[in-house]
């Protein structure tokens, strides 16, 4: 059963509620000056992996694996929503219906009238209005013992797509014109299972997050790979990263599936946890026009939309979290410090 829940938020106050059966706590100010005064929840999905906005048509897409993430069962599907969060087609594109082949759809991106979807070892193209299949592009045959698993796709807005192959430890580039052409962009074990990819809206660099090591990489247009965020023994913030995207001001948002957190890195390099205790957030998306964050919960068969804070209402710094942020009463100072030492 599919259900949509709309919860009205009070502006300028932290949100405290139960989300999808688990506690969802967001940082103070997350919803300030949001174009939406409410949070939208969609349940009844089937292993949703990616949540994508298409501002041109004021619609949204959610990819549903619907089974095992690596199974060639041809039962994956794409859900389509309207601009107000209504499901207009639960199975807008469905594997096994007509000429559609779709096993385990994961990452998605829209370029002009085409919706591109990663599916195991294949990039599939569909008409975003009708759902008609248009093209497929299959990865080269892997070396013995290597399992290819395309997890995400991003566009640079200049005729190129970038694919993250987690199993093959590779990033591929696709030229869209004059025909779909695939080339290896960056590869190597140091990518540590690339699970999410995005293109920085300001620099044009490709940013990749890793599942195995929780690292964040920056790749220049020439293909130079550097570690953007260290995640070493003494500086580890992340565990298993599953998605990355940017807002129009250049702030980066990262989903940690294992720790259940959403991080924001501001352009000045400062990090904030803007949401935590989430039930396995997957490949998040950012609606840059309406400044919304779109979060699918693959293990909970649900997804959520929330408004984001605009940078013009915050300095980027926030006070240290207290128990009050979690709905508890802050203890008195004497109670926190305990009995005086004799």
C-alpha positions, 0 to 999 in steps of 0.5 A: 500500500502506497501512502503519502503523509504531509506534515506541517512544520512551524517555521524557525523551530527545530522539527521533532517527530517520528519518521518512518518508525525511527527517530528523525532529528534535524538541526535547528534552522534546517527549514528556515525560509524554505519554499515548502512549509511541510515535509513530505513522506512517501511510503509503500515503495520497493527498495528506493535507491535514488530520488531526482528532481526535474525542475523543467517539468516540475516533477520527481522520479524515484528509482525502485530496485524491487528485489535484490540489488544485483539481480537480473529479474527485470522487475525494477521500476521508476515512480513519478511524482508531481510538483506537490508530491502526489504520485502520478504514476507508481510504475511510470517505467516498469521492467518487463512491461512492453519493451522495457528492460529494467532490473535494479535501477539506481542512479538517475539524471535528466538531460533535456527530454531524456531520463538516464538510469543506471542498471547493473552494468548498463546505462538506460535512456528513457523519454521522461514524458512517456517512459519509452525506452530510447537507448542502452549503453553497456559497460565493457566486459570486466576482468575475471572476478570483477562484478560491475555495479553502476550506482550513480550517474551525473551530468555536467550540463555540457554534453557529458555524463559520469557513471560510478561503478562501485564493483569495478572501482571506476568512473566512466564518462559518456559523451551524449553527442553525436551518439552515446560513447563510453570512455574510462575516466578514472579507475583504481582501488583507491576509489574504494567502491565509488557509490555516488557521483555529482558535478560541482555547479561552481567548479565543474569538477566531478565529486565522488563518494566511496562506500568502502572507506567513506572518502570523498574525491574531487576529479578535475576535468583533466581526470586528476584525482585528489582526496577532497575530504580525509576519512582516516583513523583520527579524522573519520566522520563517515562510514558507508557513503551512498549519495552526494549532491550540491545546492545552487550555492555550492554546498555539498550534501552527503548521505551516510547509509550506515550511520544514518546521517546527512552531512552538509559541507559549506563552500568554506569547508565547514561540516554540519550534520543536518539530519541523523538517526535516519533509516539508511538514507540512500542516493539523495538528491537536491532540488536546486530550484525549490531548495529541497532535499530528497532522501530515499530510504532503501531499507524502509521502502520510503522517501522524504522531502524537506525544505533546506535553509538558505545561506542568506539566513545563516552564517554557516555556523551553528551552536553545539547541539544540546539535549533540547534539540532531541526533545529532552529537558536540559539538566541543571548545571549542578545535575550535570556536574554531579556532587562536589568533590570532598 
